[in-house]
């Protein structure tokens, strides 16, 4: 049975107890249309919206207020403002938090997992992991790990490790205003 009611003017329902609304079919819609359309859900101490394992809970008290948004063990929480695929966005999954703004691949982002934090602005990237720090700017890369420091640019590289300092490039130029000293059991310059 379908039943529609149109009410003119203000309508109030008051109960000195609880009110339970249940829809066993399509669903339940709360709509406030018009220029001043507003839907207010007000609870003296707690308001909850629940769908599956997802929940938004708002709790108020005299000393503090709490807003909790939970997507369950496998869900995702997103906040988006601005143009699609270019505006500001915060996305949370069980293993990752990403904050981004600007077009994908051109904008800026911060991605955090239990194993890493990655900062990106266009093609520039800074990655921090338990193994070390890596910076990438175009074709240049610098990494700092417990094994040493490595600088790479185009066809050249400079590596500092506890065992040696290694310099490789098509052309190596050494200049100085004072003195250049090379010492060792065997020094060979070609």
LUMVO-643728 format. One record per residue: residue number from 1; residue in three letters; y, x, z of N, C-alpha, C in turn. Coordinates in steps of 0.2 Angstrom, whole numbers, plus 5000, padded with zeros to 4 digits. Example, Ala and Ser with C-alpha at 12.3 -4.5 7.8 and 13.67 -1.06 7.14 Angstrom:
i / aa / n.yy / n.xx / n.zz / ca.yy / ca.xx / ca.zz / c.yy / c.xx / c.zz
1 / ALA / 4972 / 5066 / 5039 / 4978 / 5062 / 5039 / 4984 / 5066 / 5039 .
2 / SER / 4989 / 5064 / 5035 / 4995 / 5068 / 5036 / 5000 / 5064 / 5039 .
This chain:
i / aa / n.yy / n.xx / n.zz / ca.yy / ca.xx / ca.zz / c.yy / c.xx / c.zz
1 / UNK / 4994 / 5004 / 5000 / 5000 / 5000 / 5000 / 5006 / 5004 / 5000 .
2 / UNK / 5011 / 5003 / 4995 / 5017 / 5007 / 4995 / 5022 / 5002 / 4998 .
3 / UNK / 5027 / 5005 / 5002 / 5032 / 5002 / 5005 / 5038 / 5006 / 5005 .
4 / UNK / 5043 / 5003 / 5002 / 5050 / 5006 / 5002 / 5055 / 5002 / 5006 .
5 / UNK / 5059 / 5006 / 5010 / 5064 / 5002 / 5013 / 5071 / 5006 / 5012 .
6 / UNK / 5076 / 5002 / 5011 / 5083 / 5005 / 5010 / 5087 / 5002 / 5015 .
7 / UNK / 5090 / 5007 / 5019 / 5094 / 5005 / 5024 / 5101 / 5007 / 5023 .
8 / UNK / 5106 / 5002 / 5024 / 5113 / 5003 / 5023 / 5116 / 5005 / 5030 .
9 / UNK / 5120 / 5010 / 5030 / 5124 / 5013 / 5036 / 5119 / 5017 / 5040 .
10 / UNK / 5121 / 5019 / 5046 / 5118 / 5023 / 5050 / 5112 / 5020 / 5053 .
11 / UNK / 5106 / 5023 / 5053 / 5100 / 5021 / 5056 / 5097 / 5025 / 5062 .
12 / UNK / 5096 / 5023 / 5067 / 5093 / 5027 / 5073 / 5087 / 5025 / 5075 .
13 / UNK / 5082 / 5029 / 5076 / 5076 / 5028 / 5079 / 5075 / 5031 / 5086 .
14 / UNK / 5074 / 5028 / 5091 / 5074 / 5031 / 5098 / 5068 / 5029 / 5102 .
15 / UNK / 5064 / 5034 / 5105 / 5058 / 5033 / 5108 / 5059 / 5037 / 5115 .
16 / UNK / 5057 / 5033 / 5120 / 5057 / 5037 / 5127 / 5049 / 5039 / 5128 .
17 / UNK / 5048 / 5044 / 5124 / 5041 / 5047 / 5123 / 5041 / 5051 / 5117 .
18 / UNK / 5035 / 5052 / 5114 / 5035 / 5056 / 5108 / 5035 / 5052 / 5102 .
19 / UNK / 5037 / 5055 / 5096 / 5036 / 5051 / 5090 / 5032 / 5056 / 5086 .
20 / UNK / 5027 / 5053 / 5082 / 5022 / 5057 / 5078 / 5022 / 5054 / 5071 .
21 / UNK / 5024 / 5058 / 5066 / 5024 / 5056 / 5059 / 5019 / 5059 / 5056 .
22 / UNK / 5014 / 5056 / 5052 / 5009 / 5059 / 5049 / 5008 / 5056 / 5042 .
23 / UNK / 5007 / 5060 / 5037 / 5006 / 5058 / 5030 / 4999 / 5060 / 5028 .
24 / UNK / 4995 / 5056 / 5027 / 4988 / 5057 / 5025 / 4987 / 5057 / 5017 .
25 / UNK / 4992 / 5058 / 5014 / 4992 / 5058 / 5006 / 4996 / 5064 / 5004 .
26 / UNK / 5002 / 5062 / 5000 / 5006 / 5066 / 4997 / 5009 / 5071 / 5001 .
27 / UNK / 5012 / 5069 / 5006 / 5016 / 5074 / 5011 / 5022 / 5070 / 5014 .
28 / UNK / 5026 / 5074 / 5017 / 5032 / 5071 / 5021 / 5038 / 5074 / 5019 .
29 / UNK / 5043 / 5071 / 5016 / 5049 / 5074 / 5014 / 5055 / 5071 / 5018 .
30 / UNK / 5059 / 5076 / 5020 / 5065 / 5074 / 5023 / 5071 / 5076 / 5019 .
31 / UNK / 5075 / 5072 / 5016 / 5080 / 5073 / 5011 / 5086 / 5070 / 5013 .
32 / UNK / 5092 / 5074 / 5013 / 5098 / 5072 / 5014 / 5102 / 5074 / 5008 .
33 / UNK / 5103 / 5069 / 5003 / 5107 / 5070 / 4997 / 5114 / 5068 / 4998 .
34 / UNK / 5118 / 5070 / 4993 / 5125 / 5068 / 4993 / 5129 / 5074 / 4995 .
35 / UNK / 5136 / 5074 / 4994 / 5140 / 5079 / 4995 / 5140 / 5082 / 5002 .
36 / UNK / 5138 / 5078 / 5007 / 5138 / 5081 / 5014 / 5130 / 5081 / 5017 .
37 / UNK / 5125 / 5081 / 5012 / 5119 / 5081 / 5014 / 5116 / 5086 / 5019 .
38 / UNK / 5114 / 5085 / 5025 / 5112 / 5089 / 5030 / 5106 / 5087 / 5033 .
39 / UNK / 5101 / 5091 / 5034 / 5095 / 5090 / 5038 / 5095 / 5094 / 5044 .
40 / UNK / 5095 / 5091 / 5050 / 5095 / 5095 / 5056 / 5089 / 5093 / 5060 .
41 / UNK / 5085 / 5098 / 5062 / 5080 / 5098 / 5067 / 5081 / 5101 / 5073 .
42 / UNK / 5082 / 5097 / 5079 / 5084 / 5100 / 5085 / 5079 / 5099 / 5090 .
43 / UNK / 5077 / 5104 / 5094 / 5073 / 5104 / 5100 / 5076 / 5107 / 5105 .
44 / UNK / 5076 / 5104 / 5111 / 5080 / 5107 / 5117 / 5077 / 5114 / 5119 .
45 / UNK / 5071 / 5115 / 5118 / 5068 / 5122 / 5120 / 5065 / 5125 / 5114 .
46 / UNK / 5062 / 5121 / 5109 / 5057 / 5124 / 5104 / 5057 / 5120 / 5098 .
47 / UNK / 5057 / 5123 / 5092 / 5056 / 5120 / 5086 / 5051 / 5124 / 5082 .
48 / UNK / 5046 / 5121 / 5079 / 5042 / 5125 / 5075 / 5040 / 5121 / 5068 .
49 / UNK / 5040 / 5125 / 5063 / 5037 / 5123 / 5056 / 5031 / 5127 / 5055 .
50 / UNK / 5025 / 5124 / 5053 / 5019 / 5127 / 5053 / 5016 / 5125 / 5046 .
51 / UNK / 5013 / 5129 / 5042 / 5009 / 5128 / 5036 / 5003 / 5133 / 5036 .
52 / UNK / 4997 / 5131 / 5037 / 4992 / 5136 / 5037 / 4993 / 5140 / 5043 .
53 / UNK / 4993 / 5147 / 5041 / 4994 / 5152 / 5047 / 5001 / 5154 / 5047 .
54 / UNK / 5005 / 5151 / 5042 / 5012 / 5153 / 5042 / 5016 / 5149 / 5047 .
55 / UNK / 5021 / 5152 / 5050 / 5025 / 5148 / 5055 / 5032 / 5151 / 5056 .
56 / UNK / 5037 / 5146 / 5057 / 5044 / 5148 / 5059 / 5045 / 5145 / 5065 .
57 / UNK / 5046 / 5148 / 5071 / 5047 / 5146 / 5077 / 5054 / 5148 / 5080 .
58 / UNK / 5058 / 5143 / 5082 / 5064 / 5144 / 5085 / 5064 / 5142 / 5093 .
59 / UNK / 5065 / 5147 / 5097 / 5065 / 5145 / 5104 / 5072 / 5147 / 5107 .
60 / UNK / 5075 / 5142 / 5111 / 5081 / 5143 / 5114 / 5080 / 5143 / 5122 .
61 / UNK / 5084 / 5147 / 5125 / 5084 / 5147 / 5133 / 5091 / 5149 / 5135 .
62 / UNK / 5092 / 5148 / 5142 / 5098 / 5150 / 5145 / 5100 / 5157 / 5144 .
63 / UNK / 5095 / 5162 / 5144 / 5097 / 5169 / 5144 / 5096 / 5172 / 5137 .
64 / UNK / 5092 / 5169 / 5132 / 5091 / 5172 / 5126 / 5088 / 5167 / 5121 .
65 / UNK / 5089 / 5168 / 5115 / 5086 / 5164 / 5109 / 5081 / 5168 / 5105 .
66 / UNK / 5076 / 5166 / 5102 / 5071 / 5169 / 5098 / 5070 / 5166 / 5092 .
67 / UNK / 5070 / 5169 / 5086 / 5067 / 5166 / 5080 / 5061 / 5171 / 5078 .
68 / UNK / 5056 / 5167 / 5077 / 5050 / 5171 / 5075 / 5047 / 5168 / 5068 .
69 / UNK / 5046 / 5173 / 5063 / 5044 / 5171 / 5057 / 5037 / 5174 / 5056 .
70 / UNK / 5032 / 5171 / 5055 / 5025 / 5174 / 5055 / 5022 / 5171 / 5048 .
71 / UNK / 5019 / 5176 / 5044 / 5015 / 5174 / 5038 / 5008 / 5175 / 5039 .
72 / UNK / 5005 / 5176 / 5046 / 4998 / 5177 / 5047 / 4996 / 5184 / 5045 .
73 / UNK / 4989 / 5185 / 5045 / 4987 / 5192 / 5044 / 4987 / 5194 / 5037 .
74 / UNK / 4987 / 5190 / 5032 / 4987 / 5192 / 5025 / 4993 / 5189 / 5021 .
75 / UNK / 4998 / 5186 / 5025 / 5004 / 5183 / 5021 / 5009 / 5188 / 5019 .
76 / UNK / 5015 / 5185 / 5016 / 5021 / 5189 / 5015 / 5027 / 5185 / 5017 .
77 / UNK / 5032 / 5189 / 5019 / 5038 / 5186 / 5021 / 5043 / 5189 / 5017 .
78 / UNK / 5047 / 5185 / 5013 / 5052 / 5187 / 5009 / 5059 / 5184 / 5010 .
79 / UNK / 5064 / 5188 / 5010 / 5071 / 5185 / 5010 / 5075 / 5188 / 5004 .
80 / UNK / 5078 / 5183 / 5000 / 5081 / 5185 / 4994 / 5088 / 5182 / 4993 .
81 / UNK / 5092 / 5186 / 4991 / 5099 / 5184 / 4990 / 5102 / 5187 / 4983 .
82 / UNK / 5105 / 5183 / 4979 / 5108 / 5185 / 4973 / 5103 / 5184 / 4967 .
83 / UNK / 5105 / 5187 / 4961 / 5101 / 5186 / 4955 / 5094 / 5188 / 4956 .
84 / UNK / 5090 / 5184 / 4952 / 5082 / 5185 / 4953 / 5081 / 5192 / 4950 .
85 / UNK / 5077 / 5196 / 4953 / 5075 / 5203 / 4951 / 5081 / 5208 / 4951 .
86 / UNK / 5087 / 5206 / 4954 / 5092 / 5211 / 4954 / 5096 / 5210 / 4961 .
87 / UNK / 5095 / 5205 / 4964 / 5099 / 5204 / 4970 / 5095 / 5208 / 4976 .
88 / UNK / 5098 / 5207 / 4982 / 5095 / 5210 / 4988 / 5089 / 5206 / 4990 .
89 / UNK / 5084 / 5210 / 4992 / 5077 / 5207 / 4994 / 5074 / 5211 / 5000 .
90 / UNK / 5071 / 5208 / 5005 / 5067 / 5211 / 5010 / 5060 / 5208 / 5009 .
91 / UNK / 5055 / 5212 / 5009 / 5048 / 5209 / 5008 / 5044 / 5212 / 5013 .
92 / UNK / 5040 / 5208 / 5017 / 5036 / 5211 / 5022 / 5029 / 5209 / 5021 .
93 / UNK / 5024 / 5213 / 5021 / 5017 / 5212 / 5020 / 5014 / 5215 / 5027 .
94 / UNK / 5007 / 5214 / 5028 / 5004 / 5217 / 5034 / 5005 / 5225 / 5034 .
95 / UNK / 5005 / 5228 / 5028 / 5005 / 5235 / 5028 / 5011 / 5238 / 5025 .
96 / UNK / 5017 / 5234 / 5023 / 5022 / 5237 / 5020 / 5029 / 5233 / 5021 .
97 / UNK / 5034 / 5236 / 5022 / 5041 / 5233 / 5022 / 5045 / 5236 / 5016 .
98 / UNK / 5048 / 5232 / 5012 / 5052 / 5235 / 5007 / 5059 / 5231 / 5007 .
99 / UNK / 5064 / 5236 / 5007 / 5071 / 5233 / 5006 / 5074 / 5236 / 5000 .
100 / UNK / 5076 / 5231 / 4995 / 5078 / 5233 / 4989 / 5085 / 5229 / 4987 .
101 / UNK / 5089 / 5232 / 4982 / 5094 / 5229 / 4979 / 5096 / 5232 / 4972 .
102 / UNK / 5097 / 5228 / 4968 / 5099 / 5230 / 4961 / 5093 / 5229 / 4957 .
103 / UNK / 5093 / 5230 / 4950 / 5088 / 5229 / 4945 / 5082 / 5234 / 4947 .
104 / UNK / 5076 / 5231 / 4946 / 5070 / 5235 / 4947 / 5070 / 5242 / 4943 .
105 / UNK / 5069 / 5248 / 4946 / 5069 / 5254 / 4942 / 5076 / 5257 / 4941 .
106 / UNK / 5082 / 5253 / 4943 / 5088 / 5255 / 4942 / 5092 / 5255 / 4949 .
107 / UNK / 5090 / 5250 / 4953 / 5093 / 5249 / 4960 / 5091 / 5254 / 4965 .
108 / UNK / 5092 / 5252 / 4971 / 5090 / 5257 / 4977 / 5085 / 5253 / 4981 .
109 / UNK / 5080 / 5257 / 4984 / 5075 / 5254 / 4989 / 5073 / 5258 / 4994 .
110 / UNK / 5070 / 5255 / 4999 / 5067 / 5259 / 5005 / 5060 / 5255 / 5006 .
111 / UNK / 5055 / 5259 / 5006 / 5048 / 5256 / 5007 / 5045 / 5260 / 5012 .
112 / UNK / 5043 / 5256 / 5017 / 5040 / 5259 / 5023 / 5032 / 5257 / 5024 .
113 / UNK / 5028 / 5261 / 5025 / 5021 / 5260 / 5027 / 5019 / 5264 / 5033 .
114 / UNK / 5013 / 5263 / 5036 / 5011 / 5267 / 5041 / 5011 / 5274 / 5040 .
115 / UNK / 5010 / 5276 / 5033 / 5009 / 5283 / 5031 / 5015 / 5286 / 5028 .
116 / UNK / 5020 / 5282 / 5026 / 5026 / 5285 / 5022 / 5032 / 5281 / 5023 .
117 / UNK / 5038 / 5284 / 5021 / 5044 / 5281 / 5020 / 5047 / 5284 / 5014 .
118 / UNK / 5048 / 5280 / 5009 / 5051 / 5282 / 5002 / 5058 / 5279 / 5001 .
119 / UNK / 5063 / 5283 / 5000 / 5069 / 5281 / 4998 / 5070 / 5282 / 4990 .
120 / UNK / 5073 / 5277 / 4987 / 5074 / 5278 / 4980 / 5081 / 5275 / 4978 .
121 / UNK / 5084 / 5279 / 4973 / 5090 / 5276 / 4970 / 5089 / 5278 / 4963 .
122 / UNK / 5088 / 5273 / 4958 / 5087 / 5274 / 4951 / 5081 / 5279 / 4951 .
123 / UNK / 5082 / 5285 / 4947 / 5076 / 5290 / 4946 / 5076 / 5295 / 4952 .
124 / UNK / 5080 / 5295 / 4957 / 5080 / 5300 / 4963 / 5076 / 5297 / 4968 .
125 / UNK / 5071 / 5301 / 4971 / 5067 / 5299 / 4976 / 5066 / 5304 / 4982 .
126 / UNK / 5066 / 5302 / 4988 / 5064 / 5306 / 4994 / 5058 / 5302 / 4997 .
127 / UNK / 5053 / 5306 / 4998 / 5047 / 5303 / 5001 / 5045 / 5307 / 5008 .
128 / UNK / 5044 / 5304 / 5013 / 5042 / 5307 / 5020 / 5035 / 5305 / 5022 .
129 / UNK / 5031 / 5309 / 5022 / 5024 / 5308 / 5024 / 5022 / 5312 / 5030 .
130 / UNK / 5016 / 5311 / 5033 / 5014 / 5316 / 5038 / 5012 / 5323 / 5035 .
131 / UNK / 5011 / 5324 / 5028 / 5010 / 5330 / 5025 / 5016 / 5334 / 5024 .
132 / UNK / 5022 / 5330 / 5023 / 5028 / 5334 / 5022 / 5034 / 5329 / 5019 .
133 / UNK / 5039 / 5333 / 5016 / 5044 / 5329 / 5013 / 5044 / 5331 / 5005 .
134 / UNK / 5045 / 5326 / 5001 / 5046 / 5328 / 4994 / 5052 / 5325 / 4991 .
135 / UNK / 5056 / 5328 / 4987 / 5062 / 5326 / 4984 / 5061 / 5327 / 4976 .
136 / UNK / 5063 / 5322 / 4973 / 5063 / 5322 / 4965 / 5069 / 5320 / 4963 .
137 / UNK / 5072 / 5324 / 4958 / 5079 / 5322 / 4955 / 5077 / 5324 / 4947 .
138 / UNK / 5077 / 5319 / 4943 / 5075 / 5320 / 4936 / 5069 / 5325 / 4935 .
139 / UNK / 5069 / 5330 / 4932 / 5064 / 5335 / 4931 / 5063 / 5340 / 4937 .
140 / UNK / 5067 / 5340 / 4942 / 5067 / 5344 / 4948 / 5064 / 5341 / 4953 .
141 / UNK / 5059 / 5345 / 4957 / 5056 / 5343 / 4963 / 5056 / 5348 / 4968 .
142 / UNK / 5057 / 5346 / 4974 / 5056 / 5351 / 4980 / 5052 / 5348 / 4985 .
143 / UNK / 5047 / 5352 / 4988 / 5042 / 5349 / 4993 / 5042 / 5354 / 4999 .
144 / UNK / 5042 / 5351 / 5005 / 5041 / 5355 / 5011 / 5035 / 5353 / 5014 .
145 / UNK / 5030 / 5357 / 5015 / 5024 / 5355 / 5019 / 5023 / 5361 / 5024 .
146 / UNK / 5017 / 5360 / 5028 / 5015 / 5365 / 5032 / 5013 / 5371 / 5028 .
147 / UNK / 5011 / 5371 / 5022 / 5009 / 5376 / 5018 / 5015 / 5380 / 5015 .
148 / UNK / 5021 / 5377 / 5015 / 5027 / 5381 / 5013 / 5031 / 5377 / 5009 .
149 / UNK / 5036 / 5380 / 5005 / 5041 / 5377 / 5002 / 5040 / 5378 / 4994 .
150 / UNK / 5041 / 5373 / 4990 / 5040 / 5373 / 4983 / 5046 / 5370 / 4980 .
151 / UNK / 5049 / 5374 / 4975 / 5055 / 5371 / 4971 / 5052 / 5372 / 4964 .
152 / UNK / 5053 / 5366 / 4960 / 5051 / 5366 / 4953 / 5057 / 5363 / 4949 .
153 / UNK / 5058 / 5366 / 4943 / 5063 / 5364 / 4939 / 5061 / 5366 / 4932 .
154 / UNK / 5060 / 5361 / 4927 / 5058 / 5362 / 4920 / 5052 / 5367 / 4920 .
155 / UNK / 5053 / 5373 / 4917 / 5047 / 5377 / 4917 / 5047 / 5382 / 4922 .
156 / UNK / 5051 / 5382 / 4927 / 5051 / 5387 / 4932 / 5049 / 5384 / 4939 .
157 / UNK / 5047 / 5389 / 4944 / 5045 / 5387 / 4950 / 5047 / 5393 / 4955 .
158 / UNK / 5048 / 5391 / 4961 / 5049 / 5396 / 4967 / 5045 / 5393 / 4973 .
159 / UNK / 5041 / 5397 / 4975 / 5036 / 5395 / 4981 / 5036 / 5400 / 4986 .
160 / UNK / 5037 / 5397 / 4992 / 5037 / 5402 / 4998 / 5032 / 5399 / 5003 .
161 / UNK / 5027 / 5403 / 5004 / 5021 / 5402 / 5009 / 5020 / 5407 / 5014 .
162 / UNK / 5016 / 5406 / 5019 / 5015 / 5412 / 5024 / 5012 / 5418 / 5020 .
163 / UNK / 5009 / 5417 / 5015 / 5006 / 5423 / 5012 / 5010 / 5427 / 5007 .
164 / UNK / 5015 / 5423 / 5003 / 5018 / 5426 / 4998 / 5024 / 5422 / 4996 .
165 / UNK / 5029 / 5426 / 4992 / 5034 / 5422 / 4989 / 5033 / 5423 / 4981 .
166 / UNK / 5032 / 5417 / 4978 / 5031 / 5417 / 4971 / 5036 / 5414 / 4967 .
167 / UNK / 5038 / 5418 / 4961 / 5044 / 5416 / 4957 / 5041 / 5416 / 4950 .
168 / UNK / 5041 / 5410 / 4946 / 5039 / 5410 / 4939 / 5044 / 5406 / 4935 .
169 / UNK / 5045 / 5409 / 4929 / 5050 / 5406 / 4925 / 5050 / 5410 / 4918 .
170 / UNK / 5052 / 5407 / 4913 / 5052 / 5410 / 4906 / 5057 / 5417 / 4907 .
171 / UNK / 5062 / 5416 / 4910 / 5067 / 5422 / 4911 / 5068 / 5422 / 4919 .
172 / UNK / 5068 / 5428 / 4922 / 5070 / 5429 / 4929 / 5076 / 5434 / 4929 .
173 / UNK / 5081 / 5432 / 4932 / 5087 / 5436 / 4932 / 5088 / 5437 / 4940 .
174 / UNK / 5089 / 5444 / 4941 / 5091 / 5446 / 4948 / 5098 / 5450 / 4948 .
175 / UNK / 5103 / 5447 / 4951 / 5109 / 5451 / 4951 / 5111 / 5451 / 4959 .
176 / UNK / 5116 / 5456 / 4960 / 5119 / 5456 / 4966 / 5125 / 5461 / 4966 .
177 / UNK / 5130 / 5459 / 4971 / 5136 / 5463 / 4971 / 5135 / 5470 / 4975 .
178 / UNK / 5130 / 5470 / 4979 / 5128 / 5476 / 4983 / 5122 / 5479 / 4981 .
179 / UNK / 5117 / 5479 / 4985 / 5111 / 5483 / 4984 / 5105 / 5478 / 4983 .
180 / UNK / 5101 / 5479 / 4979 / 5094 / 5475 / 4978 / 5089 / 5480 / 4980 .
181 / UNK / 5085 / 5478 / 4985 / 5080 / 5483 / 4988 / 5073 / 5479 / 4987 .
182 / UNK / 5068 / 5483 / 4984 / 5061 / 5480 / 4984 / 5057 / 5485 / 4987 .
183 / UNK / 5053 / 5483 / 4992 / 5049 / 5488 / 4996 / 5041 / 5485 / 4996 .
184 / UNK / 5037 / 5489 / 4996 / 5030 / 5487 / 4996 / 5025 / 5493 / 4994 .
185 / UNK / 5019 / 5492 / 4996 / 5014 / 5497 / 4994 / 5014 / 5498 / 4987 .
186 / UNK / 5015 / 5493 / 4983 / 5015 / 5493 / 4976 / 5020 / 5489 / 4973 .
187 / UNK / 5025 / 5492 / 4970 / 5031 / 5488 / 4967 / 5030 / 5490 / 4959 .
188 / UNK / 5029 / 5485 / 4955 / 5029 / 5486 / 4948 / 5034 / 5481 / 4945 .
189 / UNK / 5038 / 5484 / 4941 / 5043 / 5480 / 4937 / 5043 / 5481 / 4930 .
190 / UNK / 5041 / 5476 / 4926 / 5041 / 5477 / 4919 / 5047 / 5474 / 4915 .
